[in-house]
Amino acid sequence: MNPQQTHTAHSLYRLYESLPEEVQKYFLEELIQKRNAEIKALTAASPPQPEKRNRVIFGIMEGALDVPDNFDDDLPDEITNEFYADKL
């Protein structure tokens, strides 16, 4: 703290001490409530923690599926027409 801040803090403390005890108590309660609200806001705004996910193992299903040789061929018109409102 620099000397100016120390002087200001000391003056504020002397002012606080001059208040009646009930007012001091009320002041401290308000100060604590405000600080708690700030802390609550900070914790609520913290980024969500990433969920733990299972590790991906590439190639684990190798050989489990058979892809037919004609997989990329056009579908018959009866099946293709089911995807469109207007018939081809």
N, CA, C and O atoms as CSV, one atom per row, in Angstrom:
chain,resi,resn,atom,element,x,y,z
A,1,MET,N,N,0.838,-1.190,0.000
A,1,MET,CA,C,0.000,0.000,0.000
A,1,MET,C,C,0.880,1.249,0.000
A,1,MET,O,O,1.900,1.320,0.685
A,2,ASN,N,N,0.460,2.200,-0.769
A,2,ASN,CA,C,1.200,3.451,-0.727
A,2,ASN,C,C,0.677,4.306,0.422
A,2,ASN,O,O,-0.383,4.004,0.971
A,3,PRO,N,N,1.376,5.343,0.792
A,3,PRO,CA,C,0.986,6.157,1.957
A,3,PRO,C,C,-0.419,6.745,1.836
A,3,PRO,O,O,-1.131,6.849,2.834
A,4,GLN,N,N,-0.823,7.128,0.631
A,4,GLN,CA,C,-2.166,7.704,0.437
A,4,GLN,C,C,-3.238,6.669,0.751
A,4,GLN,O,O,-4.225,6.989,1.415
A,5,GLN,N,N,-3.060,5.412,0.278
A,5,GLN,CA,C,-4.030,4.353,0.546
A,5,GLN,C,C,-4.081,4.040,2.044
A,5,GLN,O,O,-5.157,3.812,2.596
A,6,THR,N,N,-2.931,4.032,2.691
A,6,THR,CA,C,-2.883,3.754,4.124
A,6,THR,C,C,-3.641,4.827,4.896
A,6,THR,O,O,-4.405,4.522,5.812
A,7,HIS,N,N,-3.424,6.088,4.516
A,7,HIS,CA,C,-4.104,7.194,5.189
A,7,HIS,C,C,-5.621,7.084,4.992
A,7,HIS,O,O,-6.382,7.283,5.939
A,8,THR,N,N,-6.061,6.770,3.774
A,8,THR,CA,C,-7.493,6.643,3.485
A,8,THR,C,C,-8.092,5.485,4.275
A,8,THR,O,O,-9.165,5.629,4.861
A,9,ALA,N,N,-7.415,4.340,4.300
A,9,ALA,CA,C,-7.910,3.191,5.043
A,9,ALA,C,C,-8.011,3.511,6.529
A,9,ALA,O,O,-8.979,3.128,7.186
A,10,HIS,N,N,-7.013,4.210,7.056
A,10,HIS,CA,C,-7.019,4.572,8.476
A,10,HIS,C,C,-8.182,5.525,8.775
A,10,HIS,O,O,-8.846,5.398,9.804
A,11,SER,N,N,-8.421,6.478,7.871
A,11,SER,CA,C,-9.525,7.427,8.067
A,11,SER,C,C,-10.864,6.709,8.032
A,11,SER,O,O,-11.752,7.012,8.828
A,12,LEU,N,N,-11.016,5.764,7.119
A,12,LEU,CA,C,-12.264,5.012,7.041
A,12,LEU,C,C,-12.486,4.173,8.291
A,12,LEU,O,O,-13.608,4.059,8.784
A,13,TYR,N,N,-11.403,3.586,8.798
A,13,TYR,CA,C,-11.539,2.775,10.005
A,13,TYR,C,C,-11.933,3.659,11.197
A,13,TYR,O,O,-12.764,3.257,12.012
A,14,ARG,N,N,-11.345,4.855,11.304
A,14,ARG,CA,C,-11.719,5.765,12.392
A,14,ARG,C,C,-13.183,6.164,12.271
A,14,ARG,O,O,-13.882,6.262,13.279
A,15,LEU,N,N,-13.653,6.394,11.055
A,15,LEU,CA,C,-15.054,6.721,10.830
A,15,LEU,C,C,-15.946,5.551,11.242
A,15,LEU,O,O,-16.982,5.748,11.878
A,16,TYR,N,N,-15.545,4.343,10.880
A,16,TYR,CA,C,-16.294,3.127,11.247
A,16,TYR,C,C,-16.378,2.996,12.769
A,16,TYR,O,O,-17.440,2.692,13.313
A,17,GLU,N,N,-15.262,3.225,13.449
A,17,GLU,CA,C,-15.246,3.114,14.915
A,17,GLU,C,C,-16.140,4.146,15.588
A,17,GLU,O,O,-16.622,3.924,16.699
A,18,SER,N,N,-16.363,5.266,14.922
A,18,SER,CA,C,-17.189,6.310,15.525
A,18,SER,C,C,-18.686,5.996,15.418
A,18,SER,O,O,-19.501,6.653,16.066
A,19,LEU,N,N,-19.047,5.015,14.620
A,19,LEU,CA,C,-20.458,4.648,14.474
A,19,LEU,C,C,-20.955,3.891,15.703
A,19,LEU,O,O,-20.172,3.231,16.387
A,20,PRO,N,N,-22.251,3.986,15.982
A,20,PRO,CA,C,-22.809,3.200,17.094
A,20,PRO,C,C,-22.642,1.695,16.805
A,20,PRO,O,O,-22.547,1.286,15.648
A,21,GLU,N,N,-22.606,0.889,17.861
A,21,GLU,CA,C,-22.343,-0.543,17.725
A,21,GLU,C,C,-23.362,-1.239,16.821
A,21,GLU,O,O,-23.001,-2.117,16.036
A,22,GLU,N,N,-24.624,-0.852,16.931
A,22,GLU,CA,C,-25.666,-1.466,16.086
A,22,GLU,C,C,-25.418,-1.175,14.609
A,22,GLU,O,O,-25.602,-2.044,13.758
A,23,VAL,N,N,-25.000,0.051,14.313
A,23,VAL,CA,C,-24.723,0.437,12.925
A,23,VAL,C,C,-23.493,-0.310,12.412
A,23,VAL,O,O,-23.467,-0.738,11.258
A,24,GLN,N,N,-22.483,-0.468,13.255
A,24,GLN,CA,C,-21.291,-1.238,12.872
A,24,GLN,C,C,-21.693,-2.672,12.506
A,24,GLN,O,O,-21.259,-3.219,11.492
A,25,LYS,N,N,-22.531,-3.260,13.359
A,25,LYS,CA,C,-22.969,-4.637,13.130
A,25,LYS,C,C,-23.727,-4.739,11.804
A,25,LYS,O,O,-23.468,-5.640,11.006
A,26,TYR,N,N,-24.665,-3.814,11.570
A,26,TYR,CA,C,-25.438,-3.800,10.339
A,26,TYR,C,C,-24.511,-3.626,9.129
A,26,TYR,O,O,-24.672,-4.302,8.113
A,27,PHE,N,N,-23.549,-2.722,9.250
A,27,PHE,CA,C,-22.596,-2.466,8.167
A,27,PHE,C,C,-21.824,-3.736,7.815
A,27,PHE,O,O,-21.681,-4.078,6.641
A,28,LEU,N,N,-21.329,-4.428,8.834
A,28,LEU,CA,C,-20.564,-5.662,8.589
A,28,LEU,C,C,-21.435,-6.747,7.956
A,28,LEU,O,O,-20.975,-7.470,7.072
A,29,GLU,N,N,-22.694,-6.867,8.404
A,29,GLU,CA,C,-23.600,-7.850,7.809
A,29,GLU,C,C,-23.839,-7.550,6.334
A,29,GLU,O,O,-23.833,-8.456,5.500
A,30,GLU,N,N,-24.049,-6.286,6.018
A,30,GLU,CA,C,-24.245,-5.887,4.623
A,30,GLU,C,C,-22.994,-6.169,3.792
A,30,GLU,O,O,-23.088,-6.650,2.662
A,31,LEU,N,N,-21.846,-5.874,4.345
A,31,LEU,CA,C,-20.582,-6.104,3.657
A,31,LEU,C,C,-20.382,-7.592,3.368
A,31,LEU,O,O,-19.970,-7.971,2.271
A,32,ILE,N,N,-20.676,-8.427,4.358
A,32,ILE,CA,C,-20.536,-9.881,4.186
A,32,ILE,C,C,-21.524,-10.389,3.145
A,32,ILE,O,O,-21.157,-11.212,2.306
A,33,GLN,N,N,-22.770,-9.919,3.177
A,33,GLN,CA,C,-23.762,-10.348,2.192
A,33,GLN,C,C,-23.337,-9.957,0.782
A,33,GLN,O,O,-23.482,-10.740,-0.157
A,34,LYS,N,N,-22.816,-8.751,0.639
A,34,LYS,CA,C,-22.369,-8.295,-0.686
A,34,LYS,C,C,-21.211,-9.153,-1.183
A,34,LYS,O,O,-21.185,-9.543,-2.350
A,35,ARG,N,N,-20.255,-9.448,-0.309
A,35,ARG,CA,C,-19.104,-10.270,-0.688
A,35,ARG,C,C,-19.555,-11.685,-1.080
A,35,ARG,O,O,-19.069,-12.251,-2.060
A,36,ASN,N,N,-20.495,-12.248,-0.298
A,36,ASN,CA,C,-21.009,-13.583,-0.606
A,36,ASN,C,C,-21.730,-13.601,-1.950
A,36,ASN,O,O,-21.614,-14.570,-2.700
A,37,ALA,N,N,-22.475,-12.537,-2.262
A,37,ALA,CA,C,-23.169,-12.446,-3.546
A,37,ALA,C,C,-22.159,-12.380,-4.689
A,37,ALA,O,O,-22.363,-12.994,-5.736
A,38,GLU,N,N,-21.068,-11.635,-4.490
A,38,GLU,CA,C,-20.031,-11.553,-5.525
A,38,GLU,C,C,-19.374,-12.907,-5.742
A,38,GLU,O,O,-19.131,-13.307,-6.881
A,39,ILE,N,N,-19.088,-13.607,-4.665
A,39,ILE,CA,C,-18.463,-14.930,-4.774
A,39,ILE,C,C,-19.413,-15.896,-5.465
A,39,ILE,O,O,-18.992,-16.680,-6.316
A,40,LYS,N,N,-20.700,-15.844,-5.105
A,40,LYS,CA,C,-21.688,-16.729,-5.718
A,40,LYS,C,C,-21.789,-16.452,-7.219
A,40,LYS,O,O,-21.892,-17.382,-8.019
A,41,ALA,N,N,-21.759,-15.180,-7.595
A,41,ALA,CA,C,-21.831,-14.817,-9.011
A,41,ALA,C,C,-20.607,-15.319,-9.760
A,41,ALA,O,O,-20.719,-15.776,-10.898
A,42,LEU,N,N,-19.450,-15.239,-9.136
A,42,LEU,CA,C,-18.227,-15.721,-9.785
A,42,LEU,C,C,-18.253,-17.234,-9.976
A,42,LEU,O,O,-17.852,-17.734,-11.026
A,43,THR,N,N,-18.719,-17.958,-8.972
A,43,THR,CA,C,-18.746,-19.413,-9.087
A,43,THR,C,C,-19.815,-19.864,-10.067
A,43,THR,O,O,-19.650,-20.888,-10.731
A,44,ALA,N,N,-20.911,-19.118,-10.169
A,44,ALA,CA,C,-21.959,-19.470,-11.128
A,44,ALA,C,C,-21.500,-19.203,-12.557
A,44,ALA,O,O,-21.932,-19.883,-13.488
A,45,ALA,N,N,-20.629,-18.219,-12.729
A,45,ALA,CA,C,-20.160,-17.853,-14.061
A,45,ALA,C,C,-18.965,-18.677,-14.518
A,45,ALA,O,O,-18.505,-18.523,-15.649
A,46,SER,N,N,-18.463,-19.539,-13.664
A,46,SER,CA,C,-17.298,-20.321,-14.062
A,46,SER,C,C,-17.673,-21.299,-15.165
A,46,SER,O,O,-18.796,-21.804,-15.191
A,47,PRO,N,N,-16.750,-21.568,-16.070
A,47,PRO,CA,C,-17.068,-22.456,-17.195
A,47,PRO,C,C,-17.386,-23.867,-16.706
A,47,PRO,O,O,-16.807,-24.342,-15.728
A,48,PRO,N,N,-18.308,-24.527,-17.394
A,48,PRO,CA,C,-18.657,-25.889,-16.970
A,48,PRO,C,C,-17.471,-26.828,-17.158
A,48,PRO,O,O,-16.673,-26.678,-18.083
A,49,GLN,N,N,-17.384,-27.775,-16.279
A,49,GLN,CA,C,-16.313,-28.762,-16.370
A,49,GLN,C,C,-16.640,-29.747,-17.484
A,49,GLN,O,O,-17.782,-30.194,-17.591
A,50,PRO,N,N,-15.676,-30.087,-18.300
A,50,PRO,CA,C,-15.960,-31.045,-19.377
A,50,PRO,C,C,-16.317,-32.403,-18.779
A,50,PRO,O,O,-15.717,-32.857,-17.804
A,51,GLU,N,N,-17.312,-33.032,-19.395
A,51,GLU,CA,C,-17.709,-34.336,-18.886
A,51,GLU,C,C,-16.680,-35.384,-19.283
A,51,GLU,O,O,-16.071,-35.312,-20.351
A,52,LYS,N,N,-16.506,-36.333,-18.422
A,52,LYS,CA,C,-15.536,-37.382,-18.685
A,52,LYS,C,C,-16.141,-38.343,-19.703
A,52,LYS,O,O,-17.248,-38.847,-19.511
A,53,ARG,N,N,-15.423,-38.587,-20.765
A,53,ARG,CA,C,-15.914,-39.463,-21.821
A,53,ARG,C,C,-14.987,-40.656,-21.959
A,53,ARG,O,O,-13.801,-40.599,-21.635
A,54,ASN,N,N,-15.562,-41.718,-22.443
A,54,ASN,CA,C,-14.751,-42.906,-22.698
A,54,ASN,C,C,-13.801,-42.634,-23.854
A,54,ASN,O,O,-14.134,-41.915,-24.796
A,55,ARG,N,N,-12.657,-43.198,-23.769
A,55,ARG,CA,C,-11.646,-43.023,-24.804
A,55,ARG,C,C,-12.070,-43.773,-26.065
A,55,ARG,O,O,-12.591,-44.885,-25.987
A,56,VAL,N,N,-11.844,-43.161,-27.219
A,56,VAL,CA,C,-12.168,-43.786,-28.495
A,56,VAL,C,C,-10.989,-44.663,-28.911
A,56,VAL,O,O,-9.834,-44.237,-28.901
A,57,ILE,N,N,-11.315,-45.883,-29.272
A,57,ILE,CA,C,-10.277,-46.800,-29.754
A,57,ILE,C,C,-10.568,-47.063,-31.224
A,57,ILE,O,O,-11.500,-47.790,-31.567
A,58,PHE,N,N,-9.755,-46.460,-32.090
A,58,PHE,CA,C,-9.963,-46.613,-33.518
A,58,PHE,C,C,-9.633,-48.037,-33.955
A,58,PHE,O,O,-8.643,-48.631,-33.526
A,59,GLY,N,N,-10.504,-48.567,-34.830
A,59,GLY,CA,C,-10.265,-49.899,-35.392
A,59,GLY,C,C,-10.803,-51.031,-34.545
A,59,GLY,O,O,-10.584,-52.197,-34.871
A,60,ILE,N,N,-11.508,-50.715,-33.455
A,60,ILE,CA,C,-11.983,-51.780,-32.577
A,60,ILE,C,C,-13.048,-52.652,-33.263
A,60,ILE,O,O,-13.212,-53.817,-32.901
A,61,MET,N,N,-13.772,-52.099,-34.251
A,61,MET,CA,C,-14.822,-52.848,-34.951
A,61,MET,C,C,-14.339,-53.427,-36.288
A,61,MET,O,O,-15.141,-53.906,-37.089
A,62,GLU,N,N,-13.051,-53.379,-36.513
A,62,GLU,CA,C,-12.518,-53.876,-37.786
A,62,GLU,C,C,-12.919,-55.335,-37.994
A,62,GLU,O,O,-12.738,-56.184,-37.121
A,63,GLY,N,N,-13.479,-55.600,-39.201
A,63,GLY,CA,C,-13.878,-56.961,-39.545
A,63,GLY,C,C,-15.257,-57.341,-39.041
A,63,GLY,O,O,-15.733,-58.432,-39.352
A,64,ALA,N,N,-15.917,-56.484,-38.274
A,64,ALA,CA,C,-17.228,-56.813,-37.725
A,64,ALA,C,C,-18.353,-56.584,-38.731
A,64,ALA,O,O,-19.428,-57.166,-38.590
A,65,LEU,N,N,-18.128,-55.752,-39.736
A,65,LEU,CA,C,-19.148,-55.442,-40.736
A,65,LEU,C,C,-18.643,-55.800,-42.123
A,65,LEU,O,O,-17.458,-55.662,-42.427
A,66,ASP,N,N,-19.561,-56.260,-42.954
A,66,ASP,CA,C,-19.227,-56.531,-44.357
A,66,ASP,C,C,-19.951,-55.507,-45.214
A,66,ASP,O,O,-21.179,-55.431,-45.179
A,67,VAL,N,N,-19.216,-54.727,-45.977
A,67,VAL,CA,C,-19.795,-53.742,-46.883
A,67,VAL,C,C,-19.853,-54.386,-48.257
A,67,VAL,O,O,-18.824,-54.796,-48.794
A,68,PRO,N,N,-21.064,-54.481,-48.839
A,68,PRO,CA,C,-21.179,-55.135,-50.153
A,68,PRO,C,C,-20.483,-54.324,-51.238
A,68,PRO,O,O,-20.322,-53.110,-51.115
A,69,ASP,N,N,-20.079,-54.998,-52.285
A,69,ASP,CA,C,-19.376,-54.342,-53.391
A,69,ASP,C,C,-20.253,-53.311,-54.094
A,69,ASP,O,O,-19.736,-52.337,-54.640
A,70,ASN,N,N,-21.581,-53.510,-54.090
A,70,ASN,CA,C,-22.480,-52.580,-54.782
A,70,ASN,C,C,-23.013,-51.483,-53.849
A,70,ASN,O,O,-24.054,-50.890,-54.132
A,71,PHE,N,N,-22.334,-51.218,-52.779
A,71,PHE,CA,C,-22.781,-50.243,-51.775
A,71,PHE,C,C,-23.021,-48.861,-52.378
A,71,PHE,O,O,-23.989,-48.197,-52.006
A,72,ASP,N,N,-22.172,-48.412,-53.293
A,72,ASP,CA,C,-22.277,-47.074,-53.877
A,72,ASP,C,C,-23.158,-47.024,-55.117
A,72,ASP,O,O,-23.327,-45.950,-55.695
A,73,ASP,N,N,-23.718,-48.135,-55.540
A,73,ASP,CA,C,-24.586,-48.150,-56.726
A,73,ASP,C,C,-25.883,-47.414,-56.412
A,73,ASP,O,O,-26.274,-47.278,-55.252
A,74,ASP,N,N,-26.550,-46.935,-57.481
A,74,ASP,CA,C,-27.843,-46.263,-57.324
A,74,ASP,C,C,-28.870,-47.243,-56.769
A,74,ASP,O,O,-28.833,-48.440,-57.054
A,75,LEU,N,N,-29.783,-46.706,-55.974
A,75,LEU,CA,C,-30.875,-47.519,-55.441
A,75,LEU,C,C,-31.935,-47.712,-56.525
A,75,LEU,O,O,-32.020,-46.915,-57.459
A,76,PRO,N,N,-32.725,-48.745,-56.405
A,76,PRO,CA,C,-33.832,-48.911,-57.364
A,76,PRO,C,C,-34.798,-47.731,-57.274
A,76,PRO,O,O,-34.901,-47.100,-56.222
A,77,ASP,N,N,-35.513,-47.424,-58.370
A,77,ASP,CA,C,-36.426,-46.275,-58.406
A,77,ASP,C,C,-37.501,-46.367,-57.332
A,77,ASP,O,O,-37.878,-45.334,-56.778
A,78,GLU,N,N,-38.014,-47.553,-57.008
A,78,GLU,CA,C,-39.068,-47.685,-55.993
A,78,GLU,C,C,-38.576,-47.141,-54.637
A,78,GLU,O,O,-39.334,-46.488,-53.920
A,79,ILE,N,N,-37.355,-47.402,-54.303
A,79,ILE,CA,C,-36.802,-46.947,-53.019
A,79,ILE,C,C,-36.453,-45.460,-53.092
A,79,ILE,O,O,-36.742,-44.721,-52.151
A,80,THR,N,N,-35.851,-45.016,-54.166
A,80,THR,CA,C,-35.480,-43.614,-54.323
A,80,THR,C,C,-36.707,-42.730,-54.282
A,80,THR,O,O,-36.660,-41.648,-53.697
A,81,ASN,N,N,-37.830,-43.165,-54.899
A,81,ASN,CA,C,-39.064,-42.362,-54.921
A,81,ASN,C,C,-39.628,-42.147,-53.516
A,81,ASN,O,O,-40.348,-41.171,-53.306
A,82,GLU,N,N,-39.339,-42.996,-52.568
A,82,GLU,CA,C,-39.832,-42.846,-51.195
A,82,GLU,C,C,-39.230,-41.608,-50.502
A,82,GLU,O,O,-39.781,-41.120,-49.516
A,83,PHE,N,N,-38.103,-41.108,-51.020
A,83,PHE,CA,C,-37.439,-39.941,-50.431
A,83,PHE,C,C,-37.928,-38.618,-50.999
A,83,PHE,O,O,-37.557,-37.562,-50.486
A,84,TYR,N,N,-38.735,-38.644,-52.027
A,84,TYR,CA,C,-39.178,-37.417,-52.705
A,84,TYR,C,C,-40.679,-37.360,-52.780
A,84,TYR,O,O,-41.342,-38.394,-52.868
A,85,ALA,N,N,-41.234,-36.136,-52.747
A,85,ALA,CA,C,-42.690,-35.963,-52.884
A,85,ALA,C,C,-43.114,-36.187,-54.334
A,85,ALA,O,O,-44.156,-36.786,-54.601
A,86,ASP,N,N,-42.301,-35.701,-55.257
A,86,ASP,CA,C,-42.590,-35.892,-56.687
A,86,ASP,C,C,-41.864,-37.151,-57.142
A,86,ASP,O,O,-40.696,-37.358,-56.814
A,87,LYS,N,N,-42.559,-37.986,-57.895
A,87,LYS,CA,C,-41.968,-39.228,-58.405
A,87,LYS,C,C,-40.965,-38.892,-59.493
A,87,LYS,O,O,-41.159,-37.956,-60.268
A,88,LEU,N,N,-39.895,-39.665,-59.542
A,88,LEU,CA,C,-38.882,-39.466,-60.593
A,88,LEU,C,C,-39.340,-40.044,-61.896
A,88,LEU,O,O,-38.619,-39.969,-62.891
